[in-house]
Amino acid sequence: HSRHNLAQRDYNHNTLLFPHIPDICFFAKTHLCMRDLWNELSYWLSSCKTKNALEKEYENTIAQCLGFLGWKKYIGEITTQYPIQVGHETKMADIVVSLNGVEQFVIEVKRPGHTIQPEDERQLVSYMRLAKHPVKFGLYIGDEIRLYYDDGNTFPEVIFCVDITSNNSDGERFVELFHRNTFDCIKLKDYC
């Protein structure tokens, strides 16, 4: 028997003997997978903080981390230095993530150690609203990750903040919400 056939036989055998176990294992594996992914992200982001990385290096690391979350740069899902028309000027959003050619969320990057200023938030919001397809969600990534939601009526509020530390349950939730395979604007809006 091939290794695959033995594994399939064992899976079928265990499913018959313990029909409730595979569901439990699925949820346990999913939880562990989210934790592992978050720990990988926090490792890379924290390493930039440790070495006092410049903003451009941090931006590149964040784009790499989006790849860990299943987003693909080579098909245009991750765009760094995304052009945004602001009046007669073209500004560059640090990162925009798209799905099927439609912008899903904007990321404003500030180097670790930067103290967030109201101007940083206004810049993120303007990029969210001025994208080709205005987006409801924005992330500020500096010393922490902040999620902003724009209902279009008021200035967007911070929905949650995630400290960039390993084994952080908020980080696991972030992975669940922003992984490409589980990303859903409606689910994210309901969360907000």
N, C-alpha and C positions, 0 to 999 in steps of 0.2 A: 504493500500500500504506500502511496505517496504521503508525504507529511500532511498535505492539504486534506486528503481523504480521511486520515486518522483524526485530524482536528475536527473535521465535519462530523465524523462518527461519534466522537466524544461529545461534541456540542449537542447532536441529536439525542444521544443517550442521556445526557444530563438534563436536557429539556423535558424528556419523558419522565424521568425520575423526580425532577425538581422544577416543575413548570414555572414557579414564581421566581426562581433564582435569576434567569436571564434578564428580567426587567430590573431587578435590583442591581445586577452587575452593570447594566447599561447606564443607570443613573449614577452609580459609583464611578464608572469610567468617565462619564461626562464631567462629573464634578472634579475628578482628578485631572482630566485633560484641561479644564478651565484653569485650575490652580497651576498646573505646569506651564501653560501658556502665559498666565499672568506673571509667574516667577521669571520666565524668560524675558518678558518685556521689562519687568522691573530691574532685572540684572543689567540689561543694556542701557536703559535710561539712567539708572543709578550710577553706572560706570562713567557716563558723561558728566554727571554732577561731581563725582569724585575727582575727575581730572580737569574740572573747570572748563569743559569744552566750549568752544565758540558756538554761536547760534547756528551757523551753517552746518557744522558737524552734528549738532543735535538734531537739526532738521533731517539730515540724511539718516541718522539713527532711527528717528521716528518713522520715516518712510520704510526702512528695513523692518521695523516692528509691525507696520501695517501688513507687510508681506507675511509675517508670522501669523497674522490674523486672516490670511487667505486672500487679501486684496492683491491684484496683479498690476505691476507697473507697466509691463510690456504690452498690455492690451488697453492701457489708458485709464485704468481704475484709480491709480495714484498719480497725481500730477503735482510736482513741486514747482514753485514759482509760477503759479496759475495766473494768467492775466485777467484783471478785473478793470472794466472801464469805469472811471470815476470822473464824470464831467468830460473835460477835454484831455484828461490824463489817463494813462494806463498804469495801474498799481499792480503789484504782484502779491497775491495771497500765498502764504508759505506752502500750504498743502491743501489740495481739494481732492476728495474721494468721490468717484462717480461709479454708477452702476448702469450698464447699458447706455452709456453716453449722457446720463443725467446726473448732475451733481447731487450728492447725498448729504455731505457735511464738509465744513471748512475747518481747517486747523490753523490756529495762530500759535507760532512757536516763539518762545523766548528762552534764552539760555538759562540753564539752572543757576539759581542764585539771584536772578532778576526778580525784583519785587513788583508784582502786578500793579499796574496803574490804571485809572479810569480810561485813559487814552488807549491802552491795549484792548480793553473790552469794547470800546467804541469802534476801533479798527476791525476787530473780529465781526462785530454786528454789521458794519457797513459791507464787508466782504460777503457775509451771509445773504444780505438783502440785494446786493448788486451782481451776484453771480448770474450767468445766463439763465439758469432756472433757479430762482431764489430758494434758499434752503432754510429749513426750520432748525437745524442742529449745528452747533459750533462747538469745537473743543479748543480750549486754551491749554497748552502743554508747556510748563516751565518746571518749577519745583514740584508741582502737583498737576493732576489732570482735572480740569473743570469742564463740565457739560453745560452748555447754554441751550435754551429752547426759546425760539421766537414765535410767538402766537400772532405776530403781525400788528398787535394793538398797542403793546407797551414795550419798553426796553426789555430785552430778554433777561431772564433771571438765571442765576446759577442753580441748576437742578441738583447736581451733586459734585463733590470734590473727592478725588481719590489720591491718597498719599502713595507715593511711589516706593512701596516697601514690599518685600516678599511675604507670601502667605496672607495677603490682605483680602478679606472676603469682598470688599468693595471693588477690588481689582478684578476678582473673578466675575463679578457682576458686569463690570466694564467689558471684559472679554466676551461674555455672553451677549451683550447688547451690540458690540461693534465687530464681532467676527463676521466675515463675509457670509458664511454659511447660515448664520442665524440672524443677520441684520434684517430688520423689518421696520420701515418708517412708522407704520401704524402701531406696532408693538412699542417702539421707542416713544412715540407721541403719548401713548397710554401711560407709559412709565413716568413721563414728565408731568 
